[in-house]
């Protein structure tokens, strides 16, 4: 299980932000769960309902809204997330080897490790696929970006930078809106999926299946090339990263994915310029 695939906190934050001004029960429940996140494995549905001033059944409906079958499944995923977080928070031997250096030498090590990770990622990426995907972005009118909330942070950033250069893409973080967007696609559409694990969460696989039924073309950006989503996508952009490196995976993966998006954006600008655009 990857932390990205199971970070329920991002879903809760999105719901809280979307409903804060409304003052409805969803915002109250989201705040209660965020404040008590690390206690959730030991809490009952009734306890959370009491803290949220709602009926227990409302908690169940809320869990469905953020992509879980019920509260029991939500609690199970939170518990797994917390246990995995403990493991992923453990720093590598490579870190401890340089941690006692002065801040200047330590900074050199961090930048050197980052550059090495980017170089290894560059070697793993199929540039021809990047070029084909860029051509599709240029020629396709309706483009949608999908991912779990933490991945969609990168997706929204990609959306913003492409919009700055004249290309609009649709990207939502809320699950229901992503489903509606997927159902609106057709054979002339392009769907870009950001999933580090290639679909450990059922929700993102369901979205892919909806898109495939609509016959839209699909692109997956991932580091897991043997995953379900990788095997069922039209284009695969696979990113290599080093296990047990100096920089924790959660930090370095964001840099690597941003590097891929930057490459697509710059290739897009290159192609537009060659066609006489600005």
N, C-alpha and C positions, 0 to 999 in steps of 0.2 A: 504493500500500500504506500503510495506516495502522498506526502503532505498536501501537495497541490490538489490532489483528487478528492481530498476529504476535509478541506478547511471550511467547516460550517460557519465559522465566525464571519467570513466575508458575506455569506448569504444573509446572516442576521444583521450585519451593518447596513447592507443594501436596503433591507426591509425597514430598518429603523429610519434611515434617511428619507425613504420614499413616503413614510407615513407619520413622520414627526409632527408636521404642522397639523395634520388631521386629528391627532390625539386619540386615535382609535386603539383597539386592543392589540393589533399586530405590533405597533410600536412599543407598547408596554411589555408584551411577551418577549420581543427581541431584546429589549434592554435587560429584563430579568435574566434571560439566558446568557447574555454577554457578561453580566456582572457575576454570575455564578457558574461560568463555563467549566472551570476545573472541578466543580462539585457535582456536575450533572450526572456522572456515572453512579453517584450515591443518592440521587434524588428520585422521587416518584413523580408521576404525572400529576397526581393530586397536590403534591407540595408546590410544584411550579405553578399550577393553576391558582392556588391560594395566594402565592406571592404576586401573581399577575391580576388578581381580582376577576378571574373568569372561571367558567366551568371546565372540568377536565377534558370534556369532548372538544372544547375550543383549542386546547393544546394539541390534540391529535390532528385536527384540521390544519393547524399552523405547520406542523411537521410535514404534512403532505404538500403544503404550499412550497416548502423549501427543498422538495425532492426526495422525501423519505416516505415509506409505506405507513408508518405510525411512529409514536413516541419511542417505542421499544427499539425500533431500528435506528432512530436518531441517536438515542442514548448509547447504543452499541457502537455506532460510528464515532461518536465523540470520545468514547473510552479508547477505541483503537487509535484515534488521532493523538490523544494525550500520551499514550504509551509510545507511539512512533516518534512523537516530538521529543521525548526524553532521549531516545536513541539518536535522532538526527541532531540534537543539541550537543551531543558529545563531540568535542573537537578532535581532529585527527592527530596522529603522531607527528605529521609534517608541521602542524601548527605549533605543537609544543617544542619542536626543534628550533623554531625561530622566535618564539614568544618572548624570550629573555633578551633579545637583541635590543639595541637602542631604537628609538622611534624612527630614525632615518633609515637604518638598515632594515628594520621591520617593514617600512613602507616600500622599500625597494623589492623586498621579497613578495609582498602582496601584488604590486604592479607586475612583477615578472611572472607570477603564477597566473594572473589574469590574462596576460598576453599569451602565455603558453596554452591556456584553455581556449582562447579565441582562435589560435593557430590550429589546434587539434580539431576544433569545430569546423573551421574552414575546410580542412582536408576531408571531413566526413560528408560535407554538403554537396549534393549533385547540382552543379551550376547550370547544367542544361535544364533541369527541372525548375530552378529559379527563373530561368529565362522564359520557359513555357508558361509558368504561372503569371509572370509579369505581362506577357502577351494577352493572356486571358483577362487580366485585370483591365488592360487597356480596351479590349474589345467587348467586354461584358457590361451591360448597363446596370443590372441588379446584382449586387454583391453583398453577401451576408457573412459576418464573422461570429463564430460560436465558440463557447468554452465555459467551463465552470468559473464562478465569480473571480477567483484569484487570477486565472488565466485571462479573463476578460479585462483586467486592468491593462494588460499588454495589448489586448485587442482594441480597447478604447483609445489607447495612445496611438496605435497604428491607424485607426479610423481618423483621428484628429489630424495626423500629419499628412495622410492622403488627401483629406479635405482641403488642407492648406494649399495643396497642389492641384486642386480642381477635380478630384475623384471622390465621389461620395460612396460610402459603404454603410450598411446598417449593422449595428452591434448593440446588444442589450445584455445586461447582467441578470435581470430578473427571469426566472425559469419560464414562467407563463408566456412572457413576451418572446422568448427564444423559440418556444414551440410554435407560437402564432407566426413568427417570421419564417420558420422552416416550412410550415404548411403553405406559405404564400409564394414559395419559389416554383420555378418551372424548368423546362429543359434548356432555357436560354439564360439561366442564372448560374452563379458561382458561389459556392459555400466554402469558406476557409475555417478549418477547425484548429484550435490551439489546445492540445491535450498532451501534457508531458508524459503521462502513462499510457496514452493511446486508448483510454476508455475504461478505467477501473470502475468508474461510477456509471450505473445503468442509465442515468439521465442523458449523458452525452452520447451514449451509443444509440439511445432511442431517437435523439435528434438526427443523428447520422442516417438512421433507417428511414425516417420521415423524408429527409432530403433525397435519399436514393430513390424512394418511390416517386418523388416529383421529377426524377431524372435530371436534377441539377448536377453539374460537375462539382467534384469535391477535392479539396486540398487539405492534407493533414500535416501539421508541424508538430513534431514529437521527438523524444529521444528513445522511444521503444518501437523499433521497426518490426517486431514480430507480434504486435498486438492485434486485437480484433479490428480496430479502426484502421490500422495501417494496411491490413489485408483487404479492406473494403473501401478504400479511398482511391480516387483516380490518380492523384499526384501525392507523392510522399516526400516531405522535406525532413530528413532525419538529422538530428543534431547529436554529436558525440560529446560526452563530458566525462571527466576522469573521476572515478570513485575514490573516496578517501584522499582527496586532494587537500591542499593547504586551506583553500576557501570552502566553507560548507556549501553543499549542493544548492540549498535554498537561495543563497546569495549569487552564486556563479551562474545558475540557470537563467536568472533574469537578464544578466548581461549577454548571455549567448543568444537568447531569444530576441532581445532587442537588436543584436547584431544582424540576425536574419532579416528582421523587418526593415532595418536600415538598408540592407543590401537590396531588398525588393524595391524600396522607395527610390533609391539612387538609380537602379536599373530602369525603373519607370521613367524617371526624369531624363535619363540618357536616351531612351527610345522616343519620348515625346519631343525632345530637342532635335533628334535626327529627322523627325517628321515636320519640323518647322514650328513646333510649339515653343512656349516660353515657360 
